[in-house]
Amino acid sequence: METIKKICEGNVRAASRLIRDLEDKLPHARPRLRQLFKHTGKSFIIGITGSPGAGKSTLTDALIAELRKLSKTVGVLAVDPTSPFTGGAILGDRVRMLRHAEDEGVFIRSLATRGALGGLSQAAGDAIHVMEAMGKDVIIVETVGIGQQEIDIINHAHSVIVVMVPGMGDEIQSMKAGILEIADVFAINKADRAGAKQLHTELASLLNSAPQSAGAWRPPIVMIENLYEPLTFVEQTAELAQKVAEHYAYLQESGQLDKRTERRAMMQINDALRACIMEPVIDNLTASGELQYLAEKIKNREIDPYSVAEEISKRFLKSGGINDIDKK
Amino acid sequence: METIKKICEGNVRAASRLIRDLEDKLPHARPRLRQLFKHTGKSFIIGITGSPGAGKSTLTDALIAELRKLSKTVGVLAVDPTSPFTGGAILGDRVRMLRHAEDEGVFIRSLATRGALGGLSQAAGDAIHVMEAMGKDVIIVETVGIGQQEIDIINHAHSVIVVMVPGMGDEIQSMKAGILEIADVFAINKADRAGAKQLHTELASLLNSAPQSAGAWRPPIVMIENLYEPLTFVEQTAELAQKVAEHYAYLQESGQLDKRTERRAMMQINDALRACIMEPVIDNLTASGELQYLAEKIKNREIDPYSVAEEISKRFLKSGGINDIDKK
C-alpha cells in the first residue's frame, strides 16, 4: 500500500521500480498495477512514431519543452526496437532528452522488446498506467516504424504524430494505408532537405483523396526545418504542440476521446489475455522440454505443427469452451 | 486428395486457392495444409527485408532472374504492411515483377495484415508450406522493416538479406542490434547515391566490432549501383545471388541449416497455438458482445483489464493446467 501511495504522489523511485518489476514479471508487480488502475485514465497520451533516424527523439524533446512552458507534467516512454535475442535497449540519441532529466516535472523511461510473443504492447500499456497513476498530465509514447506491433503500441495513444523525412521516395506510397489510419498530425522533419516540398505535396494530395466526413479531423502537416536555426525550430515545434492541442480539443468535443479510450481498453484485454493464457502455456511447454521435443519432430516431418497445437489446446483449454467455439 | 495431388504437381490454381482459403480461414483449408506438410521441407527459403523504398522488390526481381538462369523454380511471397483496419494489400512497385508472371517456373503471391492478433507470421508460414509442397526449389519471402512481427516472418527463412539505402544517417545506429542478429547478407542498394560509401564503412566496422567465433559466417556487404546502368546492375545482383548461395553452402556444411529449421518449427508451434488457443477465445468473446461490454467497464475504471483477463482465463483454461502453471 505504501508503494501505491508513493506512486500516486509522483514518487519517481517507486514508479521506476514498479515499471522495472513489471518488465521482469516479478510476482508482486501485477497485483500492485491492479490497485493502481483506478487512479489512471486522466492523462492525455500522445504517440509519436516514424522511421529510424526521422528525428522522433528530438521532436519529443521539443514537445516536452513546450509542455513545461505550460506547467504540464510529462511522462515519456521510449519503446526501443531491439533484437529479440539479446533483449537490450538502444538509447541512441535519446541522450538529447537528458536536459530534462533534472526537471521534477518530467519522467522518462525506456522499454525494450522482450521475447518473441509480442508482449511489448502490454509492457508499454503497463508503464503508461504507472505514469498515469503518478498524475502526469501528458504522456508521450515514442516508438519506431509502422509494423503491426508498433501500431498496437501506438494505439495506446489518444493522439498520434507521424514523423516523416524527405529522401525516401516511395515511402509514402508503400506506407499509405497504414499511415493514413493512424496519423492525427504529420510532422515533416529535416524539412530543409531536398524533397521536403514534394513530400508535403504528396502527403497533402493523399489526405485530399481520402474519404472525409463532415466535421471529421483532417490531419495537419507541420514542416520542421533546420535544427541549426534554433529560433525557427522552436517556432515550428511550438506549432506542432499547438496542432496536437487542437486535436485533443477536437477529440473531447466530438466524443472521439471516449471511443479511443474504449479502443485502448479492448487492446488492454487482448494484451492481458495473452499474458494470462498464451504465456503460461508456452512457459509450461518450454520448462518441461516438450517444446524442443516437438520442434525436433516437426523438423523431421514426423508430425505437423497444426496437429501439435490442436493436441496442446485440448490439454489446456476446457472442452466445454472448445465445443462452444467449434459450434460457432 | 485431388487438391493435394495437384498442388504437389505444382498446379498454380490449386495452390493459389488453398493460400487464399487459408487466409480466409475456410474450414477445409487447415486439414489440407496438414496433409501437405509431409511434402514440405525441401526448399531453400530466402528472406529479404529493409525499409519502405529500399528497393526490395527490384532486388527480388533480379534474384528471380538469376535463379531462373540456373533453372531453379521460384516461389515469391510478398508480405505487405497494411492497415490493421482496412486489411487491403498494397502491391506498390511489385508490378515490376510482372515480367516473371508468364514464367511457369515462378509463382508470386502477396499477403496482407489481417486483424490485430499478429496472425501474419502464421499466414506467411502457411503460404510458404504450400509453395514448398509445390516443389519450388527456392522461396523468397519479402517483408518490410524490422519490427517484431517482421522478424517473426523473416525467421521462416534460412538466409536473410537486409537491404539498406544511403541517406538515412542514424539508421544503422538505431537498428544495430536487430540488424546484426538477423542479417546473413547485406545489400546496399542505390549505392550510387551520396553516403553509400560511408554506409558501407559504418556497416563494415559494426560487423568488425561484433564478437566472431572461428568458422562462423561473416555477413558480406554487396553494393548495388545505379539501376539505369543495366549491365552493372545485373553483375551486382548476380554477386548478391552468389553470396546467398555461399551462405546456403555454409549453412549445410556447418549444420546450421538444421538449427534454423528447428527454430522455424518452434515458431510454427507458437503460431499454431495462437490460432488454436487465443483466436477462438477472442472470437468467442467478440461474438457474444462480451469484449465490448468489458471494454466499456474498463473505460469507466469499474474494473481493471488484468482481473478481466484472469477471470476469462479461468473460464477457458483447465484448472489442472492453471494449477500446474501457477505452481511452477
Contacts between the chains, C-beta under 8 A, distances in Angstrom:
chain1	res1	chain2	res2	distance
A	30	B	306	6.0
A	33	B	304	7.9
A	33	B	306	6.6
A	34	B	304	5.2
A	34	B	306	5.1
A	34	B	307	6.3
A	37	B	301	6.8
A	37	B	304	3.7
A	37	B	305	7.7
A	37	B	306	7.6
A	38	B	301	5.3
A	38	B	304	7.6
A	40	B	301	7.2
A	41	B	299	7.9
A	41	B	301	5.5
A	51	B	51	6.2
A	51	B	52	7.9
A	51	B	168	7.0
A	51	B	171	7.8
A	52	B	51	7.9
A	52	B	168	7.0
A	52	B	170	6.8
A	52	B	171	4.9
A	52	B	174	4.2
A	52	B	175	5.5
A	53	B	168	4.6
A	53	B	169	5.5
A	53	B	170	4.3
A	53	B	171	4.7
A	53	B	173	7.9
A	53	B	174	6.5
A	81	B	146	6.2
A	81	B	147	6.7
A	81	B	148	8.0
A	81	B	174	7.3
A	81	B	175	7.1
A	81	B	178	5.8
A	82	B	177	5.3
A	82	B	178	6.3
A	83	B	177	4.1
A	83	B	178	5.1
A	83	B	180	7.6
A	83	B	181	4.4
A	84	B	148	6.6
A	84	B	151	5.7
A	84	B	178	8.0
A	84	B	181	7.5
A	85	B	181	5.2
A	86	B	177	5.7
A	86	B	181	7.0
A	88	B	177	6.3
A	90	B	173	7.8
A	90	B	174	6.1
A	90	B	176	6.3
A	90	B	177	6.1
A	92	B	170	7.0
A	92	B	173	5.9
A	92	B	174	4.8
A	93	B	170	6.7
A	93	B	173	7.9
A	113	B	148	5.9
A	116	B	148	7.1
A	116	B	151	7.7
A	116	B	152	6.3
A	116	B	267	7.5
A	116	B	270	7.2
A	117	B	270	7.3
A	118	B	118	5.5
A	118	B	148	6.0
A	118	B	149	7.4
A	120	B	148	6.6
A	144	B	147	7.8
A	144	B	174	7.1
A	145	B	145	5.1
A	145	B	146	7.5
A	145	B	147	5.2
A	146	B	81	6.2
A	146	B	145	7.5
A	146	B	147	7.9
A	147	B	81	6.7
A	147	B	144	7.8
A	147	B	145	5.4
A	147	B	147	2.4
A	147	B	148	6.8
A	147	B	149	5.2
A	147	B	150	5.5
A	148	B	81	8.0
A	148	B	84	6.6
A	148	B	113	5.9
A	148	B	116	7.1
A	148	B	118	6.0
A	148	B	120	6.5
A	148	B	147	6.9
A	148	B	149	4.5
A	149	B	118	7.3
A	149	B	147	5.3
A	149	B	148	4.5
A	149	B	149	5.3
A	150	B	147	5.5
A	151	B	84	5.8
A	151	B	116	7.7
A	152	B	116	6.4
A	165	B	168	7.8
A	167	B	167	4.9
A	167	B	168	7.5
A	168	B	51	7.0
A	168	B	52	6.9
A	168	B	53	4.6
A	168	B	165	7.8
A	168	B	167	7.6
A	168	B	168	7.2
A	169	B	53	5.4
A	170	B	52	6.8
A	170	B	53	4.3
A	170	B	92	6.9
A	170	B	93	6.6
A	171	B	51	7.7
A	171	B	52	4.8
A	171	B	53	4.7
A	173	B	53	8.0
A	173	B	90	7.8
A	173	B	92	5.9
A	173	B	93	7.9
A	174	B	52	4.2
A	174	B	53	6.6
A	174	B	81	7.3
A	174	B	90	6.1
A	174	B	92	4.8
A	174	B	93	8.0
A	174	B	144	7.1
A	175	B	52	5.5
A	175	B	81	7.0
A	176	B	90	6.3
A	177	B	82	5.3
A	177	B	83	4.1
A	177	B	86	5.8
A	177	B	88	6.3
A	177	B	90	6.1
A	178	B	81	5.7
A	178	B	82	6.2
A	178	B	83	5.1
A	180	B	83	7.5
A	181	B	83	4.4
A	181	B	84	7.5
A	181	B	85	5.2
A	181	B	86	7.0
A	258	B	299	7.3
A	261	B	299	5.0
A	262	B	295	5.1
A	262	B	296	6.6
A	262	B	299	5.0
A	263	B	295	8.0
A	265	B	294	7.6
A	265	B	295	4.0
A	265	B	296	7.6
A	265	B	298	3.9
A	265	B	299	4.9
A	265	B	305	6.9
A	266	B	291	6.4
A	266	B	292	7.9
A	266	B	295	4.6
A	267	B	116	7.5
A	268	B	298	6.4
A	268	B	305	3.8
A	269	B	291	6.5
A	269	B	294	6.0
A	269	B	295	6.6
A	269	B	298	7.1
A	269	B	305	5.3
A	269	B	308	5.8
A	269	B	309	6.4
A	270	B	116	7.2
A	270	B	117	7.3
A	270	B	282	7.0
A	271	B	305	7.4
A	272	B	305	4.5
A	272	B	306	5.3
A	272	B	308	6.7
A	272	B	309	3.3
A	272	B	310	7.9
A	273	B	278	6.9
A	273	B	281	6.6
A	273	B	282	7.1
A	273	B	309	4.7
A	273	B	312	6.3
A	273	B	313	7.0
A	274	B	278	6.6
A	275	B	309	6.8
A	276	B	309	4.3
A	276	B	310	5.6
A	276	B	312	7.3
A	276	B	313	4.0
A	277	B	277	6.2
A	277	B	278	6.5
A	277	B	281	6.6
A	277	B	309	7.7
A	277	B	312	7.9
A	277	B	313	5.0
A	277	B	316	6.9
A	277	B	317	6.3
A	278	B	273	6.9
A	278	B	274	6.6
A	278	B	277	6.4
A	278	B	278	5.6
A	280	B	317	7.8
A	280	B	321	7.9
A	280	B	322	7.3
A	280	B	325	4.0
A	281	B	273	6.6
A	281	B	277	6.6
A	281	B	321	7.6
A	281	B	325	7.7
A	282	B	270	7.0
A	282	B	273	7.1
A	283	B	325	7.1
A	283	B	328	7.0
A	284	B	321	7.6
A	284	B	324	6.5
A	284	B	325	5.4
A	284	B	328	7.0
A	287	B	328	6.3
A	291	B	266	6.5
A	291	B	269	6.5
A	292	B	266	7.9
A	294	B	265	7.7
A	294	B	269	6.1
A	295	B	262	5.2
A	295	B	265	4.0
A	295	B	266	4.6
A	295	B	269	6.5
A	296	B	262	6.6
A	296	B	265	7.6
A	298	B	265	3.9
A	298	B	268	6.4
A	298	B	269	7.1
A	299	B	41	7.9
A	299	B	258	7.3
A	299	B	261	5.0
A	299	B	262	5.0
A	299	B	265	4.9
A	301	B	37	6.8
A	301	B	38	5.3
A	301	B	40	7.2
A	301	B	41	5.5
A	304	B	33	7.9
A	304	B	34	5.2
A	304	B	37	3.7
A	304	B	38	7.6
A	305	B	37	7.7
A	305	B	265	6.9
A	305	B	268	3.8
A	305	B	269	5.3
A	305	B	271	7.4
A	305	B	272	4.6
A	306	B	30	6.0
A	306	B	33	6.6
A	306	B	34	5.2
A	306	B	37	7.6
A	306	B	272	5.3
A	307	B	34	6.3
A	308	B	269	5.8
A	308	B	272	6.7
A	309	B	269	6.4
A	309	B	272	3.3
A	309	B	273	4.7
A	309	B	275	6.8
A	309	B	276	4.3
A	309	B	277	7.7
A	310	B	272	7.9
A	310	B	276	5.5
A	312	B	273	6.3
A	312	B	276	7.3
A	312	B	277	7.9
A	313	B	273	7.0
A	313	B	276	4.0
A	313	B	277	5.0
A	315	B	318	7.4
A	315	B	321	6.8
A	316	B	277	6.9
A	316	B	317	5.8
A	316	B	318	6.0
A	316	B	321	4.5
A	317	B	277	6.3
A	317	B	280	7.8
A	317	B	316	5.8
A	317	B	317	6.5
A	317	B	318	6.9
A	318	B	315	7.5
A	318	B	316	6.0
A	318	B	317	6.9
A	318	B	318	5.5
A	321	B	280	7.9
A	321	B	281	7.6
A	321	B	284	7.5
A	321	B	315	6.8
A	321	B	316	4.5
A	322	B	280	7.3
A	324	B	284	6.5
A	325	B	280	4.0
A	325	B	281	7.7
A	325	B	283	7.0
A	325	B	284	5.4
A	328	B	283	7.1
A	328	B	284	7.2
A	328	B	287	6.4
